[in-house]
Amino acid sequence: MPGIMKIATFNINNVRRRLPNLLRWLRAARPDIVCLQELKCPHADFPADEIAKAGYGAVWQGQKTWNGVAILARKAEPVLTRTALPGDPRDHDARYIEAAVRGIVVGCLYLPNGNPQPGPKFDHKLAWFKRLHKHAAKFIKDDLPVVLAGDYNVAPTPLDIYPTKSWDKDALIQPKSRAAFKALVDQGWCDAIRSLHPDQPMFTFWDYKRNRWPRDAGLRLDHLLLSPQLAPRLKKAGVDRAMRGEDGASDHAPAWIVLK
């Protein structure tokens, strides 16, 4: 449809293993921009050729074990602007990539999980959040059209997790994690999905364990934040839940927005 742009974020949880799922979804959903996380493949092994055949240009940051992030653009080549979140030269994890696509800045991120907490992994999560705050604040100051999309590894409020006490000690729902996400949004970012669906859970992640998908025991961890310049263009937002039910599915489903 002319004049609209569809942007999605999808924690693919191993891009090579789930390539058939990804390609099927690209054909069906036809997003204009896609942020992928958890590529779980070395940089050289990213399936750029297969993705190009599907009609998408790509920039990516691979990593041999976990992590890995990518930005795809339909019938376009993303212009790479960053391959790391600034603020810590010792951080070599592939968790942030940024590109200009179709007149907007796209930041794709995979925030540290933070478990077990308390401990050094949780401290690292909060420190990473602080760096993200600092970087995001510059976008607000410069009044740029920006989307920060990805797996934030935070369920921001009780509405963003199914009714349970089993996650109470988990880093994803700790008060400090939630406060860090709220502080980011409070800079002036629009949490796109929540702004259009204020009363629905809108889960994006269902753990493989304990029958959580069939029980709809999900969490909303994948978020698209829009800068003040971009937020007025928001028309629709949703989650492609059916992807989670496919054979060989990721434990996340794609979350998406439509901008006019």
Legacy VTK file of the C-alpha trace (Angstrom):
# vtk DataFile Version 3.0
C-alpha trace
ASCII
DATASET POLYDATA
POINTS 260 float
0.000 0.000 0.000
1.511 3.380 -0.960
2.436 5.813 1.781
2.721 3.308 4.600
5.673 1.513 6.141
5.578 -1.726 8.148
8.368 -2.275 10.678
8.811 -5.506 12.630
11.098 -6.922 15.286
11.665 -10.665 15.564
13.931 -12.586 17.920
14.608 -15.410 15.480
16.551 -17.602 17.975
19.024 -19.022 15.397
18.622 -17.556 11.920
20.050 -20.534 10.034
17.929 -23.116 11.829
14.762 -21.013 11.454
15.457 -19.699 7.966
12.435 -21.517 6.416
10.162 -19.944 9.079
11.701 -16.516 8.484
11.360 -16.682 4.687
7.729 -17.869 4.931
6.904 -15.001 7.254
8.675 -12.414 5.038
6.589 -13.598 2.071
3.317 -13.516 4.014
3.771 -10.396 6.179
5.814 -8.294 3.706
7.384 -6.002 6.313
9.386 -3.085 4.902
11.947 -3.141 7.720
12.813 -6.043 10.026
15.018 -6.077 13.117
16.291 -9.570 13.965
17.925 -10.687 17.209
19.675 -13.829 18.436
21.108 -14.730 15.028
23.327 -17.302 16.797
25.676 -17.595 13.822
29.161 -16.302 12.977
29.199 -13.121 10.893
30.271 -14.968 7.725
27.462 -17.528 8.041
24.552 -15.074 7.930
22.164 -16.207 5.129
22.416 -12.948 3.174
21.967 -14.635 -0.223
18.712 -16.365 0.723
17.403 -13.140 2.287
18.391 -11.178 -0.840
16.475 -13.689 -2.992
13.429 -12.927 -0.818
13.814 -9.267 -1.802
15.605 -7.861 1.234
18.850 -5.968 1.653
20.560 -6.547 4.995
23.189 -5.347 7.422
24.144 -7.554 10.354
26.533 -8.218 13.198
27.010 -11.953 13.723
28.502 -13.788 16.678
29.535 -17.390 16.982
27.518 -18.483 20.018
24.641 -16.289 21.199
23.640 -12.758 20.294
23.763 -11.402 16.748
21.529 -8.655 15.312
20.433 -7.672 11.805
18.343 -5.082 9.970
16.545 -6.116 6.765
14.919 -3.735 4.268
12.500 -4.745 1.523
13.671 -3.617 -1.928
16.287 -1.378 -0.286
19.795 -1.466 1.162
20.053 -0.309 4.784
22.821 2.275 5.252
24.860 1.033 8.215
25.619 3.716 10.822
26.646 1.701 13.912
27.603 -1.857 14.823
27.785 -1.368 18.595
26.138 0.615 21.364
28.535 3.397 22.395
29.861 3.760 25.924
31.931 0.635 26.642
34.852 -0.243 24.330
35.286 -3.580 26.173
31.813 -4.772 25.177
32.231 -6.995 22.107
28.813 -8.666 22.214
26.813 -8.334 18.983
23.752 -6.732 20.601
23.206 -3.454 18.738
23.152 -2.372 15.107
21.880 0.837 13.566
21.061 1.862 10.022
19.243 4.501 7.998
16.359 3.030 5.993
13.766 4.939 3.956
14.380 8.200 5.777
14.327 6.883 9.336
16.998 5.719 11.785
16.532 2.105 12.884
18.232 0.881 16.039
17.993 -2.910 16.468
18.884 -4.151 19.930
19.129 -7.317 21.979
19.374 -6.290 25.605
21.202 -8.608 28.033
18.946 -11.088 29.826
20.446 -10.393 33.258
19.969 -13.793 34.899
20.823 -14.945 37.459
20.068 -11.937 39.601
21.396 -10.439 41.746
24.917 -10.757 40.361
27.312 -9.566 37.653
24.951 -10.509 34.773
22.187 -8.363 36.223
24.643 -5.505 36.845
25.696 -5.793 33.180
22.040 -5.578 32.064
21.487 -2.365 34.047
24.780 -0.870 32.793
23.784 -1.680 29.195
20.437 0.020 29.807
22.274 3.128 31.046
24.311 3.253 27.846
21.109 2.857 25.822
19.499 5.740 27.769
22.455 7.979 26.949
22.469 7.076 23.251
18.668 7.341 22.930
18.664 10.778 24.588
20.763 12.146 21.709
18.076 11.106 19.207
15.438 12.936 21.256
17.642 16.041 21.539
18.274 16.086 17.776
14.563 15.454 17.024
15.250 12.612 14.587
12.736 10.060 13.229
13.923 6.944 15.072
12.618 3.492 15.961
14.441 1.490 18.637
13.182 -2.056 18.099
14.199 -5.356 19.573
14.179 -7.805 22.442
14.531 -5.623 25.532
14.374 -8.619 27.894
11.932 -6.698 30.101
8.229 -7.256 30.710
7.534 -3.622 31.658
4.392 -4.073 33.807
2.285 -6.869 35.331
0.061 -6.700 32.196
3.102 -7.876 30.185
3.312 -11.307 31.865
0.726 -14.014 32.456
-0.568 -14.347 36.046
2.145 -16.275 37.874
4.657 -16.100 40.698
7.113 -18.461 38.967
9.097 -15.577 37.405
9.283 -13.433 40.571
13.070 -13.821 40.903
13.715 -13.463 37.157
15.688 -10.492 35.811
12.965 -9.837 33.210
10.476 -8.477 35.752
12.667 -7.009 38.516
11.744 -3.508 39.733
15.147 -2.209 38.557
14.643 -3.677 35.049
11.178 -2.182 34.816
12.396 1.179 36.145
15.156 1.250 33.512
12.635 0.613 30.716
10.268 3.262 32.112
13.108 5.795 32.364
13.892 5.191 28.683
10.260 5.649 27.594
9.992 8.745 29.804
12.622 10.497 27.672
9.746 10.925 25.209
9.601 7.558 23.404
6.292 5.975 22.434
5.908 2.270 23.310
4.048 1.641 20.054
2.271 -1.623 20.837
1.167 -0.582 24.312
-0.008 2.835 23.120
-2.452 1.220 20.644
-3.339 -1.775 22.859
-3.463 -0.312 26.386
-5.457 -3.158 27.975
-4.343 -6.319 26.140
-1.331 -8.434 27.157
0.152 -8.566 23.600
2.666 -11.298 24.500
5.653 -11.817 22.184
7.513 -14.654 23.968
6.444 -18.069 25.234
9.131 -20.256 26.819
9.559 -23.748 25.350
9.289 -25.252 28.842
6.188 -26.205 30.861
3.680 -26.142 28.001
3.722 -22.357 28.021
2.685 -21.801 24.402
-0.463 -23.989 24.540
-1.371 -22.334 27.869
-0.690 -18.820 26.467
1.689 -18.301 29.394
3.570 -15.517 27.644
5.506 -12.320 28.246
5.824 -9.107 26.232
9.588 -8.652 25.832
9.864 -7.314 22.271
9.181 -3.606 21.913
9.196 -0.900 19.236
9.878 2.557 20.669
9.179 5.563 18.446
10.792 8.983 18.791
8.472 12.015 19.129
8.972 12.850 15.447
7.864 9.366 14.355
5.125 8.634 16.911
2.368 10.707 15.221
2.720 8.487 12.123
1.750 5.317 14.065
-1.387 3.694 12.586
-1.403 0.027 13.639
0.543 -2.382 15.839
0.333 -6.086 16.552
2.010 -9.442 17.099
2.091 -12.281 14.551
1.277 -14.878 17.196
0.713 -17.704 14.700
4.468 -17.826 14.033
5.031 -19.195 17.546
2.832 -22.202 16.767
4.729 -23.291 13.641
6.960 -26.352 13.434
10.488 -25.434 14.481
9.336 -22.009 15.706
11.371 -19.466 17.615
10.164 -18.964 21.196
9.336 -15.363 20.153
6.768 -14.082 17.654
7.284 -11.007 15.463
5.948 -7.717 16.814
5.136 -5.054 14.211
3.877 -1.558 13.579
2.501 0.293 10.570
3.469 3.949 10.037
1.766 6.307 7.597
LINES 1 261
260 0 1 2 3 4 5 6 7 8 9 10 11 12 13 14 15 16 17 18 19 20 21 22 23 24 25 26 27 28 29 30 31 32 33 34 35 36 37 38 39 40 41 42 43 44 45 46 47 48 49 50 51 52 53 54 55 56 57 58 59 60 61 62 63 64 65 66 67 68 69 70 71 72 73 74 75 76 77 78 79 80 81 82 83 84 85 86 87 88 89 90 91 92 93 94 95 96 97 98 99 100 101 102 103 104 105 106 107 108 109 110 111 112 113 114 115 116 117 118 119 120 121 122 123 124 125 126 127 128 129 130 131 132 133 134 135 136 137 138 139 140 141 142 143 144 145 146 147 148 149 150 151 152 153 154 155 156 157 158 159 160 161 162 163 164 165 166 167 168 169 170 171 172 173 174 175 176 177 178 179 180 181 182 183 184 185 186 187 188 189 190 191 192 193 194 195 196 197 198 199 200 201 202 203 204 205 206 207 208 209 210 211 212 213 214 215 216 217 218 219 220 221 222 223 224 225 226 227 228 229 230 231 232 233 234 235 236 237 238 239 240 241 242 243 244 245 246 247 248 249 250 251 252 253 254 255 256 257 258 259
